[in-house]
Amino acid sequence: MDNQVLSFEEIKKLFPDEWVLLGNPEYGENHTPIISACVVAHNKDKRTLALTCPNWRESFDTATCVYTGTFPPRRTIGVMIRREISK
């Protein structure tokens, strides 16, 4: 990807529901949220992004990885309870 600085809203529109590696992110107050950054790489799968990502350190001082979609709500499948039965 080129080193064009994009707003985070533009990044979310260009790469919906993807993991995006951002170079030199600019943060708001208290180090969150991200205001703008350069897109280094993107992929639907975070592991693939991590394994195939180019060496971002050659072009950027800092980087962060973000997901542009929404995570599904956590679901509880089951709860195991261990009980001691006294005789």
MIDREN-193173 format. One record per residue: y, z, x of N, C-alpha, C in turn; chain. Coordinates in steps of 0.1 Angstrom, whole numbers, padded with zeros to 4 digits, always signed. Layout:
N
SITE   npy   npz   npx  capy  capz  capx   cpy   cpz   cpx rogu
SITE     Y     Z     X     Y     Z     X     Y     Z     X    A
...
//
This chain:
87
SITE   npy   npz   npx  capy  capz  capx   cpy   cpz   cpx rogu
SITE -0012 +0000 +0008 +0000 +0000 +0000 +0012 +0000 +0009    A
SITE +0023 -0005 +0003 +0035 -0005 +0011 +0042 +0009 +0011    A
SITE +0052 +0011 +0018 +0058 +0024 +0019 +0070 +0025 +0009    A
SITE +0069 +0019 -0002 +0080 +0020 -0012 +0079 +0034 -0019    A
SITE +0091 +0040 -0020 +0092 +0053 -0026 +0093 +0051 -0041    A
SITE +0084 +0057 -0049 +0084 +0056 -0063 +0085 +0070 -0070    A
SITE +0091 +0071 -0081 +0092 +0083 -0089 +0078 +0087 -0094    A
SITE +0075 +0099 -0096 +0062 +0104 -0101 +0059 +0097 -0114    A
SITE +0069 +0096 -0123 +0067 +0089 -0136 +0062 +0075 -0134    A
SITE +0068 +0067 -0124 +0064 +0054 -0121 +0049 +0054 -0116    A
SITE +0046 +0063 -0108 +0032 +0064 -0102 +0022 +0066 -0113    A
SITE +0025 +0075 -0122 +0016 +0078 -0134 +0014 +0065 -0142    A
SITE +0025 +0057 -0144 +0023 +0045 -0152 +0015 +0034 -0145    A
SITE +0017 +0033 -0132 +0010 +0023 -0124 -0005 +0026 -0122    A
SITE -0008 +0039 -0121 -0022 +0043 -0118 -0026 +0054 -0128    A
SITE -0028 +0050 -0141 -0032 +0060 -0151 -0046 +0065 -0149    A
SITE -0048 +0078 -0150 -0061 +0085 -0149 -0068 +0082 -0136    A
SITE -0060 +0082 -0125 -0066 +0080 -0112 -0061 +0091 -0102    A
SITE -0069 +0093 -0092 -0065 +0102 -0081 -0057 +0093 -0071    A
SITE -0045 +0099 -0067 -0035 +0092 -0059 -0032 +0100 -0047    A
SITE -0033 +0094 -0035 -0028 +0101 -0023 -0014 +0097 -0021    A
SITE -0005 +0107 -0020 +0009 +0104 -0019 +0014 +0109 -0005    A
SITE +0022 +0100 +0001 +0027 +0103 +0014 +0042 +0107 +0013    A
SITE +0045 +0117 +0021 +0059 +0123 +0022 +0064 +0126 +0008    A
SITE +0057 +0134 +0000 +0062 +0137 -0014 +0075 +0146 -0013    A
SITE +0083 +0143 -0023 +0096 +0151 -0024 +0093 +0160 -0036    A
SITE +0095 +0173 -0034 +0092 +0183 -0044 +0105 +0188 -0051    A
SITE +0104 +0193 -0063 +0115 +0200 -0070 +0116 +0214 -0065    A
SITE +0122 +0222 -0073 +0123 +0236 -0069 +0110 +0243 -0068    A
SITE +0109 +0253 -0060 +0096 +0261 -0058 +0084 +0252 -0054    A
SITE +0087 +0241 -0047 +0076 +0232 -0042 +0068 +0226 -0053    A
SITE +0073 +0225 -0065 +0067 +0218 -0076 +0077 +0215 -0087    A
SITE +0076 +0205 -0095 +0067 +0194 -0094 +0071 +0183 -0084    A
SITE +0063 +0173 -0083 +0066 +0162 -0074 +0076 +0153 -0080    A
SITE +0087 +0150 -0073 +0097 +0141 -0079 +0095 +0126 -0075    A
SITE +0092 +0124 -0062 +0089 +0110 -0058 +0080 +0111 -0045    A
SITE +0074 +0099 -0042 +0066 +0098 -0030 +0062 +0084 -0028    A
SITE +0055 +0081 -0017 +0049 +0068 -0014 +0034 +0068 -0017    A
SITE +0030 +0058 -0023 +0015 +0058 -0027 +0008 +0053 -0014    A
SITE -0001 +0061 -0009 -0009 +0057 +0003 -0022 +0050 -0002    A
SITE -0029 +0056 -0012 -0041 +0050 -0017 -0044 +0056 -0031    A
SITE -0053 +0049 -0039 -0056 +0054 -0052 -0070 +0050 -0056    A
SITE -0077 +0058 -0064 -0090 +0055 -0068 -0094 +0063 -0081    A
SITE -0103 +0059 -0089 -0107 +0066 -0100 -0115 +0079 -0096    A
SITE -0122 +0078 -0085 -0130 +0088 -0080 -0124 +0095 -0068    A
SITE -0122 +0108 -0069 -0116 +0116 -0058 -0124 +0116 -0045    A
SITE -0137 +0117 -0046 -0145 +0116 -0034 -0144 +0103 -0027    A
SITE -0144 +0092 -0034 -0143 +0079 -0028 -0129 +0077 -0022    A
SITE -0119 +0083 -0028 -0105 +0082 -0022 -0105 +0090 -0009    A
SITE -0111 +0101 -0009 -0111 +0109 +0004 -0119 +0102 +0015    A
SITE -0130 +0095 +0011 -0138 +0089 +0022 -0133 +0076 +0027    A
SITE -0126 +0069 +0018 -0121 +0055 +0022 -0106 +0054 +0024    A
SITE -0100 +0066 +0024 -0085 +0066 +0026 -0082 +0062 +0040    A
SITE -0071 +0054 +0041 -0067 +0050 +0055 -0061 +0062 +0062    A
SITE -0059 +0061 +0075 -0053 +0072 +0082 -0038 +0073 +0079    A
SITE -0035 +0082 +0070 -0021 +0084 +0065 -0012 +0090 +0076    A
SITE -0018 +0097 +0085 -0010 +0104 +0095 -0002 +0095 +0104    A
SITE -0006 +0082 +0105 +0001 +0073 +0113 +0015 +0070 +0107    A
SITE +0016 +0070 +0094 +0028 +0066 +0088 +0036 +0077 +0080    A
SITE +0029 +0089 +0078 +0035 +0099 +0070 +0034 +0113 +0077    A
SITE +0044 +0121 +0075 +0043 +0135 +0080 +0035 +0144 +0072    A
SITE +0036 +0143 +0058 +0028 +0151 +0049 +0022 +0142 +0038    A
SITE +0012 +0148 +0032 +0006 +0140 +0021 +0000 +0150 +0011    A
SITE -0002 +0146 -0001 -0009 +0154 -0012 -0017 +0145 -0021    A
SITE -0027 +0150 -0027 -0036 +0142 -0036 -0034 +0148 -0050    A
SITE -0031 +0139 -0059 -0028 +0143 -0073 -0036 +0135 -0083    A
SITE -0039 +0140 -0095 -0046 +0133 -0105 -0035 +0130 -0116    A
SITE -0034 +0117 -0120 -0023 +0113 -0129 -0027 +0114 -0144    A
SITE -0039 +0118 -0147 -0043 +0119 -0161 -0043 +0134 -0165    A
SITE -0050 +0136 -0176 -0052 +0150 -0180 -0066 +0154 -0179    A
SITE -0069 +0166 -0175 -0083 +0170 -0174 -0088 +0174 -0188    A
SITE -0101 +0172 -0191 -0107 +0176 -0203 -0107 +0191 -0204    A
SITE -0106 +0197 -0216 -0106 +0212 -0216 -0120 +0217 -0211    A
SITE -0119 +0229 -0205 -0131 +0235 -0200 -0140 +0239 -0212    A
SITE -0153 +0237 -0211 -0162 +0241 -0221 -0172 +0251 -0216    A
SITE -0175 +0261 -0224 -0185 +0271 -0220 -0198 +0266 -0225    A
SITE -0207 +0264 -0216 -0221 +0259 -0221 -0229 +0271 -0225    A
SITE -0229 +0281 -0218 -0237 +0293 -0221 -0233 +0304 -0212    A
SITE -0236 +0316 -0217 -0233 +0328 -0209 -0245 +0336 -0207    A
SITE -0248 +0339 -0195 -0260 +0347 -0192 -0256 +0362 -0190    A
SITE -0263 +0370 -0197 -0260 +0384 -0196 -0273 +0391 -0191    A
SITE -0271 +0399 -0181 -0283 +0407 -0176 -0281 +0421 -0181    A
SITE -0292 +0425 -0188 -0292 +0438 -0194 -0304 +0446 -0188    A
SITE -0301 +0458 -0185 -0312 +0467 -0181 -0317 +0474 -0193    A
SITE -0330 +0473 -0195 -0337 +0480 -0206 -0343 +0492 -0201    A
SITE -0339 +0503 -0207 -0345 +0516 -0203 -0356 +0520 -0212    A
SITE -0367 +0526 -0207 -0378 +0529 -0215 -0379 +0544 -0218    A
//
